[in-house]
């Protein structure tokens, strides 16, 4: 399943998403969701059975791209985001 989060990492939506994650799921942080780069202690980064990505263009526009790069957080371009949507039959947007 692909989860798309556009809210900050400590929002109610983010907490609900974290509770819904299953092994093998993927998460794309978009819009304000990329603020998770500011919080390396965020619970989402600790879930080892889930792949979490930051949308690169949103990371750039919100000033977190450098931080994400330094901390080796996975960044994806729009093409990678589209590929994830094609690979996952179920998609949930958390907003």
C-alpha positions in Angstrom: 0.0 0.0 0.0 1.1 3.5 -0.7 0.5 6.2 1.9 0.7 9.9 0.9 1.1 12.4 3.7 0.8 16.1 3.2 0.6 17.2 6.8 3.4 17.9 9.3 4.9 14.8 11.0 3.3 15.5 14.4 -0.2 16.2 13.1 -3.2 14.0 13.8 -3.1 12.8 10.2 0.5 11.7 10.5 -0.3 9.8 13.8 -3.2 8.1 12.2 -1.1 7.1 9.2 1.6 5.7 11.5 -1.0 3.5 13.2 -2.2 2.2 9.8 1.2 1.2 8.4 1.9 -2.4 7.6 5.1 -4.2 6.6 6.1 -3.5 3.0 4.1 -0.3 2.8 5.6 2.8 1.2 5.1 6.4 2.3 5.6 9.6 0.3 5.9 12.8 2.3 4.6 15.7 0.2 3.9 19.4 0.9 4.2 20.0 4.7 4.9 16.3 5.2 8.5 16.9 4.2 9.0 18.8 7.5 9.7 15.3 8.9 13.3 16.0 7.7 13.6 18.4 10.7 12.7 15.6 13.1 15.1 12.6 12.9 13.4 11.3 16.1 10.0 11.1 14.3 8.5 7.7 14.8 8.1 7.2 11.1 11.8 7.1 10.5 12.0 4.3 13.1 9.6 1.9 11.2 12.1 -0.4 9.5 9.6 -2.4 7.6 8.3 0.7 5.6 9.9 2.7 2.9 9.6 6.5 3.4 10.4 9.0 0.7 10.4 12.8 0.6 9.2 14.4 -2.6 12.3 16.4 -3.8 10.5 19.4 -5.2 8.6 19.9 -2.0 11.7 19.4 0.1 13.4 22.1 -2.0 10.5 24.6 -1.8 10.2 24.1 2.0 14.0 24.4 2.6 14.6 20.9 3.9 16.4 19.4 0.9 19.9 20.0 2.3 19.0 18.6 5.7 17.4 15.5 4.0 20.5 15.0 1.8 22.9 15.4 4.8 20.9 12.8 6.8 20.6 10.5 3.7 16.8 10.6 3.8 15.4 9.1 0.6 14.3 11.8 -1.9 12.3 11.0 -5.0 11.5 13.1 -8.0 8.0 13.3 -9.5 8.8 10.4 -11.8 9.6 8.2 -8.9 6.3 9.2 -7.2 4.4 8.3 -10.3 6.2 4.9 -10.4 5.1 4.2 -6.8 1.5 5.0 -7.6 1.7 2.6 -10.5 3.3 -0.2 -8.3 0.7 0.0 -5.6 -3.0 -1.0 -6.1 -4.1 0.7 -2.9 -3.3 4.3 -2.2 -4.3 6.3 0.9 -3.9 10.1 1.1 -3.6 11.4 4.6 -4.6 15.1 4.9 
